[in-house]
Amino acid sequence: MRNRLSLAFFGVICLTLGLVYLFIQNSTALVLQNSLRTAFQKEIQPLVPQLTAYYDSHNQSWDGVDSLFIAADQTANQQGSRDSYQSDDLILIDVTGKVVSPENSPLQGRNLDSLTLESTFPINAEGETLGYLGSALLLGNLPPIISKEFNQLFSRSILIALLASGVIAMLYALLATNTVVQPITDMTSTVEEMARGNLHLRVDPQKYGYQNLVSLADSINFLTASIDKVESQRREMVSDIAHELRTPLAVQKSYLEAMEDDVIPFSKDSLKTIQEQNLLLTRLVNDLRVLAAAESGELHLVLRQMDLTMALVNVLEQFSAKLDESGLTVNLIAPEPHPIILGDLNRIEQIINNLMQNETRYAPKGSIVDIACYLRDHQAVLSVRDYGAGVPEAEREAIFIRLYRTDKGRRSEAGGSGLGLPIARKLAEAHGGTLFASAPPGKGVVFTLTLPLAVEPVKLSKRQGRSKKI
């Protein structure tokens, strides 16, 4: 990469210097000609009245005009007022374009075309052109030796300046190339090490001065940290799944071996235990399947307008036996109007079911669970609060990670798989909503579900809108 960048810089520099040289070389003649033209025009101004007078006094003829130029040279030299042009520098052309002076000029007697006459200066009197006055220099008659020396000197100076500029530009290009390439080489080596599994390596962004390189280093570090986190979660998930599968499989295996050895009788009670463990395995596999589909965006939802409060009431009625068994009292508050959402009824009830499963496992027996379903800021809100030990602030997000354990022993005894809350959150997000945990004043924890409304809420019957205890 370094060689390619260096060659690219070298090519660009050479091309640029070549174009600059050609431009300067071609424009020099024009610049020189304009400078000479300006100087010439200034020098000949005193001659114009004399030439006009000479033309009128000689019957509108330029015959013998060389004597005027010689006399003007002598006067100018005596006064020291002109040293740039002598008589042999000047060329006088009549109105027909014919060169009439000086007599020793190579152009004497030649007719000049209109393009050449543009390099001369007209001699005007009372609006009439009497002739043209030109310079041998401007008409291309610069002595060869002078032209050659000037071109050589000018070309040499330009080449030296361009070569010096090229060397400086190449040195800077090499330095800039090394400054850019070396950090990329270092980062490439680090990334290759990361690809081999060393995810604890990090790129030091402070080593690089360019903001783009610093941003690239930060992005690599962020990506590596994310991969490291995902890999850690994957290992932990595999370990947790193995743990969750091991217990029911061990129970089934022990019961089957005991019945085979006639340690326990083959009965409905022993089969019931095996069946319960089998159902536990089936539920774990189904939960993993639902969570994987939700995380990959492949979960199919059958959306329709539905009353969130009525879905909540249906789930609570299904949980009435478990609530009685746990000694929990549910205080339901569902003010009118009820929120109408666009959702999949089965998945919405699954979210509520998972939240209630969490309460029956972890809420203190004989306590109260406050449940509210209401409208807030153009959203449907469902909150579930218990008065248990609560969840530490550091773990309020972690409990939504699949198979996360705040208390491994307690989780196993409670029969939870560690997938209920992660599934509930993913289903909420699939509906465009959120699910989070917070700490209310006092004890306990509040799980808050928010979902977007489908339409403006409708006012249902008073019976459905009353506060209700179950």
N, C-alpha and C positions, 0 to 999 in steps of 0.2 A: 504493500500500500504506500509505503514511504517513497519507493522508487517511482511509482506511477504518479504520485502527487508532484514529486520533484521534476519529472519530465514534463508534466503538464504546465507547471510554473515556468520552466525553461522555455517551452514552446511559446507560451503566451508572451513572455518577456521579449524573446527574439522577434516575434511577429510585430509586437508593438514598436520596438526600436526600429525595425526595418521600415514600417509605415511612417514613423516620425521622420526618419532620414529622407525618405522619398518626398515627403511633403515639404520639408524644409528646403531640400535641393531644388524642387520645382518652383517653390514660391520665392526663392532668393532672387532670381532674375527679375521677377516682377517688382519685388520690393526695391531692388537696386535701380531699376528703370524709373520707378516713380520718384525715388529720391533725386536722381539725376535730373529728371524733368522739372521738379520743383526748383532745384538750384539753378538750372538753366534759365527757367522763366524769370527768376529774380535777376539774373545777371544781364539778360538782354533788354530789360525794360528801358534803360537809357538809350539803346540803339534805335528803338522804334521811331521816335520823332525824327532822328537823323536820316533814317532810311526813307521815311515818308517825304521828307524835304528833298532828298536826293532824287527820288522817283519823279516828283513834280518838276524839279529843275532840269531834268534831262529828258523832257518830252515824254514822260511816262515810259521810261526805259531804264533797264538795269545795267546798261552797258558801262563798263569801267567801274563797277561798284566795289571791286577789290580795293581800290585806293581809299575808299571810305573806311573799310575794315582795318586797313593798315594804320590809317591816321588815328582811328579810335583806340587801337592797341597801344600806340605810342603815348597817347594822352592818358590812358588808364594806367599804364606802367609808370609814367612820371608822377601821377597823383597817388599811386599805390591803391587804387580803388577796385581793381579787378585783377585776379591772378588765376581764376579758375578756367577761363576760356581765352584762347587766342584766335586770331583770324582764321587759321587753318582748322579750328574746331567747328567753325560755323559753316552752314550750307544755306544758300539762298535759292529759293525756288520761285519761279514766276507763277502767274495765275493758271497757266496751262499745265503745271506740274513738272516743268522742265528745270533741271538744275543749271543755274547761271553763274554761281560763284561757290567756292573759289575756282580759279582756272586750273589749278594743279590737283583738284580733287578727282579721285577715280570715278565719281558720279557725274562729272561735268558732261552736260549735254544729254544726260539720260532723263527720260520721262518717268516720274514716280507715280505709282498707282494711288488710288484714294485711301487704301488701307495704310500705306506708308505715310501719307500726308497727315494721318491722325496723330502721328508722333511729332508733328511740327506745330509751330505757333503762327497763326495768321497775322499779317500786317494789314491793319484796317485804317482807313481814313475816310471820314464822313460816310460811314456805312458801306464803303466799297472795299473789297479785298484787293490789295495791291500785289500780294505775294505771300510767301511762307518762309519762315526762318526756322531752321532745324539744327540739330547737333549731330556730329559724326558718331558720338557715343550712343545717342538715342536711336540713330538709324542703323545700328548694328555694325558700325565701323570701328569698334573698340580694337585697338592694336592687339594682335594675337598674344604677344608676350604678356601684356597686362591682363588679358582675359584668362590666360592659362595660369598665371601666378595667383590671381584672385581665386579662381576655382580650386586650385590646389590647397591654398591656405584655408579657405573656408571649409572645404571638405575634410581636411585634416582636423580642424578644430571641432567640427560636428562629430566626427568619428570618435575622437578622444572623449568628448563629453558623453556620447551615447554609450561607449564601452564602459566608462566609469559608472554611469547610471545602471548599466546592465549588471556589472559585478556587484554593486550595492544591492540591487533588486534581487539577485540570485542568493546572496548571503541572507537577506531578510526572508526570502522564500524558504530556504533550507531551515532557518530557525523557526519560522512559523509552521512548516511541515512537521518538524520534530516536536514542537509544542503541542500540536494536535494529535499526531499519530502515536506518540509515546503513551499518553494517558489511555487512548483506545486500546493499545496493545496490552497495557497493564490490566484494563478492565476485561479484555477478552480472556486473558489468562485466569483471572479470578472467576469469570463466568464458567470457563471450562472446568475449573475445580469444583464449582457448585454443581455442574452437570454430573460430575462423578459422585455426588452425594455429600460433599462437604458443605452443607447448608449453613454452617456457622460463620463462614467467611463473609466479610463485608468490604465494600470499596470505600476508601477515605475520600470524601468529596472535597476536603480542605486542601488536597494536594493540587487541585486544578484551578487555574485562574479564570477560565472562561465559564460564563454562566451556563452555557449550553452543556458543557461537560459536567459541571456540578449537578445540573438537573438530571443528566443521564445517570450519573453515579447514584443520586438519590433514588431514581426510578429502579435501578438494579437492586439496590438495598431493600427497597419496598417490596419488589417482586420476590426477592429471596426470602425475606421475612414472611411473606404471605405463603410461599411454598413450604417453608419450614413449619409454619403453623398448621397448614393443611395436612402435611405429612404427620405431624405430631397428633393431630386429631384423628387421622386415619388409623394410626397405630393404636391410639386409645380406643377408638370405636371397635376395631377388631377384637381388642382385649375385652371390651365390655360385652360385645355380642357373644364372644366365647363364654364369658362368665354367665350371661343370662341363659344361654343354651345349656350350659353344663348342669345347672341345678335341676331343671325338670327332666333332663335326660337321665341324670343320676338317680332321681326318685323312681322313674319308670323302670330303669334297669334293676334297681334293688328290689322293687316289688315283684317284677317278673321272675328274678332269681329266687326270691323267697317262696313264691307260689310253686316254682318248679321243684324246689327242695322240700316242699310241704311244710315250710316254716310257718307260713300263714295260709289259711284256707282260700281256695278259689271261690270268691264270693262277689256279690254286687258292690259291697263296700270297697274291696280292694280294687275292683275294676273302676269304681267311681274315682278313686284317687289317681289311677293311671290316666283316666279320661280328663280330669282336671289339669294334670300336667301337660297332656297333649293339647288341650285348648289354650293353655298358656303359651306353648310353642307356636301354635297357629296364629294367635293374636300378635305375638312378637314379629313373625314373618310378615303378616299383613301390614302392621304398622311400619315396618321397614320399607315395604313396597310403596305405601302411600307417601311416606316422607321422600323417598327417592324420586317419585313422579312429581311431587310438588317442587322439589329443589331443581329439577331439570326442566320445569315448565311444561311437562307433558301430562299434567293432571287434567282430565276432562271434566268440565263443569257444565251442568245443565242449569243455566241461569233463568230466573223468572222473578217477578215481583212477589215479595213475601213479607209477612208481618214478623219482625224479629221478636216481638214480645210473645206472640203465640208459639213460635218455635221454642222459646225459653220455657214457657209453661208446659209444653209437651215433654221436654226432657226432664223437667222437675217431677212430673207425674211418673215417669219411668223410674226415677231415682227415689221414689217415696219409700220403698221398702229398705233400701240401703241407708237412707237418711234416718229412718226409725231405728235401724240396727246400730247405727253410729251414735244415736242420741242427739243428732244435729237438728236445730230449728232454723228453717230458712225464712228470712224476712224479705219478701219480694215487694219492691216498689216499682210500679210501672205506670207512670202518669200518662194522661192523654195529651196530645194525640200520639198514637203508637208510631214508631219509626217504620217506614216501608223501605226495604232494600231490594237490590237486584242481586239475588244469590242462589246458590245451589242448596236446596233445603237439606239434603242429606249431609252435605259438608258443613253447613252452618250448625246443624244439630250435633255433628261430630265435634266441632270446636267447643260447644257448650258442654257436651258429654265429657270431653277430656278435662275441662276445668272442674266439673263436678266430681270426676274421679279423683282429681288431685285433692279436693276438699275432704272427701270421705276417707282418704288415706292419712292426711296430715292435720286436719283441723282437730282441735281437742274435743274429745267426746263430751257430749252434753252442752256444747257451746252453740253460739248463734253464727249463722252465715248470712251476711247482708248481700242481697242481689238487687241491682237496679238496672232498669232498661229505659232509656230516655233519649231526648233530642238535645244536641249541644252543637252550636256553631255549624248548622247545616250538616251534621253527622249523626249517625246512630251510635249510641254508646251503651255498652253492657259492662257492668262492673260487678266483680265478685270479691267480697272481703270476708276474711275470717279473723279470729282473735287468738291465733296461736302464737308460736315463737317468732314467726316472721322469717324473712330471708335476709341475710346480711347484704349490705349495699354492694359489696364486691362481687356477689354471686347473683345479682338480680338479672343480669344479662346471660350469665353462664347457664342458668337453669333452662334456657331455651336452646342450648346446644344438645344435640342428640346424645343420649346415654350419659349425660353429665350427672355426677353423683355429688350431692352435698353431704350425704351420710350413707355410705354404701350398705352398712348393716341394716339401717332403717329402711332403705329402699327395697332390699330383698324381702324383709319381713312384710312390708306393705304390699308386695306383689306388683309393684310398678316396674315397667320396662325402661323408664327414662326417655320415652319417646312421645308421651302425651302432650307436653307443653311445646316441644319443637314442632310437632305436627299441627297443633292448634295455631301457632304463629304462622307457619307456611300457608295454611289454608286461609288465614285472615289476609295475608299478603296477596294470595291468589285472587281474592275478592277486592283488592285495592284498599285494604284496611291495615290496621296495626294491632298488635297485642303486646302489652308490656306489663311489668310488675313494678309496684311502688310501695313505699312504706307510709301508711296513714298515721295520723297522730295516735299515740298509745301503742298497743300491741298489734301483731298480725301483719298481713300483707294484702294488697289489693291488686287483682288482675283486671286490667281495663282493655276491653275490645272496642275498637272504633271501626265503623264501616260507612262507606258513602251511601247517601240516600238515593233511591231510584226516582222518586217523585216527591212532591210535597206531601207531608204526612197527612193521613186521614184520621178522622175522629171516629173511634169505634164505640161500642156499647159501654155503658158505665161499669158493667160487671167485669169487663176485660181490663178496665183502666184502674180499678181499685188496687190499693195495697193489699197484699195477700200473704198469709203465713201458711207454710206447709210443714 
